[in-house]
């Protein structure tokens, strides 16, 4: 959960840019895919795991939450990456 803490956003950017994960279009997302969020400047700031049915699970400081994929805290989706093929 360290990447959910302020100052560790670079870890999300490193994973977003990793060649180990397959780039997936948003419309082709599947359960287990990583959803990357950006700020208004397009900088990657967070990651969540897609659960299906437009829900994600993510770390929020000191807890884990299940929310809609787009919510009041995160709405700018930068991309989707698949960990497992």
C-alpha positions as CSV (number, residue, x, y, z in Angstrom):
1,X,0.0,0.0,0.0
2,X,3.0,2.3,0.0
3,X,2.1,3.7,-3.4
4,X,-1.1,5.2,-1.9
5,X,0.9,7.4,0.4
6,X,1.9,10.9,-0.8
7,X,5.4,11.0,-2.2
8,X,5.3,7.5,-3.7
9,X,3.4,8.3,-6.9
10,X,6.6,7.5,-8.9
11,X,6.0,3.8,-8.2
12,X,2.7,4.0,-10.1
13,X,4.5,5.8,-13.0
14,X,7.2,3.1,-13.1
15,X,4.6,0.4,-13.4
16,X,2.6,2.2,-16.0
17,X,5.7,2.5,-18.2
18,X,6.9,-1.1,-17.5
19,X,7.4,-3.3,-20.6
20,X,6.3,-6.3,-18.5
21,X,2.6,-5.4,-18.8
22,X,0.5,-5.5,-21.9
23,X,-1.3,-2.3,-22.9
24,X,-5.0,-2.9,-23.1
25,X,-7.7,-0.5,-24.4
26,X,-10.2,0.7,-21.8
27,X,-13.1,-0.9,-23.6
28,X,-11.3,-4.3,-23.5
29,X,-10.5,-4.3,-19.8
30,X,-11.0,-7.5,-17.8
31,X,-11.0,-8.5,-14.2
32,X,-7.5,-8.3,-12.8
33,X,-6.2,-5.6,-15.1
34,X,-4.5,-2.6,-13.6
35,X,-6.2,0.7,-14.0
36,X,-3.9,3.7,-14.0
37,X,-5.1,7.2,-13.0
38,X,-3.6,10.5,-13.9
39,X,-3.9,14.1,-12.6
40,X,-5.0,17.1,-14.6
41,X,-1.5,17.4,-16.1
42,X,-1.5,13.8,-17.3
43,X,0.9,12.6,-14.7
44,X,0.3,9.0,-13.4
45,X,-0.6,9.2,-9.8
46,X,-2.4,6.0,-8.8
47,X,-3.2,2.3,-9.6
48,X,-6.2,0.2,-8.9
49,X,-7.1,-3.4,-9.8
50,X,-10.2,-3.9,-11.9
51,X,-12.8,-6.2,-10.3
52,X,-15.3,-6.2,-13.2
53,X,-18.7,-4.6,-13.3
54,X,-17.0,-1.1,-13.4
55,X,-15.6,-1.6,-9.8
56,X,-12.0,-1.4,-8.7
57,X,-10.2,-2.3,-5.5
58,X,-7.4,0.1,-4.4
59,X,-5.4,1.2,-1.5
60,X,-6.4,4.4,0.1
61,X,-4.2,5.7,3.0
62,X,-4.6,3.2,5.9
63,X,-7.3,1.1,4.2
64,X,-8.4,-0.8,1.2
65,X,-11.6,0.2,-0.6
66,X,-13.9,-1.0,-3.4
67,X,-15.2,1.8,-5.5
68,X,-16.6,2.5,-9.0
69,X,-13.9,2.7,-11.6
70,X,-14.6,6.4,-11.9
71,X,-15.4,8.1,-8.6
72,X,-15.1,11.4,-6.8
73,X,-11.5,10.8,-6.0
74,X,-10.3,9.4,-9.3
75,X,-11.9,10.0,-12.7
76,X,-9.0,10.5,-15.1
77,X,-8.1,7.1,-16.4
78,X,-4.7,7.1,-18.1
79,X,-4.6,3.6,-19.3
80,X,-5.0,-0.1,-18.6
81,X,-2.3,-2.8,-18.3
82,X,-2.7,-6.5,-18.2
83,X,-0.5,-8.4,-15.8
84,X,-1.6,-11.9,-16.8
85,X,-2.4,-13.0,-20.4
